[in-house]
Amino acid sequence: MDAREVREIALAAAHEAVKEVLSNYGIGPDPKDAQADMAYLRAQRIISSKIGIGLRLAIIGALVSGALAVLWLGIKAVIKSGL
């Protein structure tokens, strides 16, 4: 067995191992499908992050608005009571 045959055997074994591992992860042999899936997942992650930021800002805005409303109602009550 010469070096070329050893190399061919090693490459074939590596190729089969990679196919098996990708198959175990549910990734098919077509790399374009896997790339499209990963692009979709990345887009979903980015959208999810933006929604989370928007939701946090909405909650903070609601809390600040509520606090300002309570403060304003308190000021109006003090003014009406004549203090």
Secondary structure, 3 states (H helix, E strand, C coil): CCHHHHHHHHHHHHHHHHHHHHHHCCCCCCHHHHHHHHHHHHHHHHHHHHHHHHHHHHHHHHHHHHHHHHHHHHHHHHHHHCC
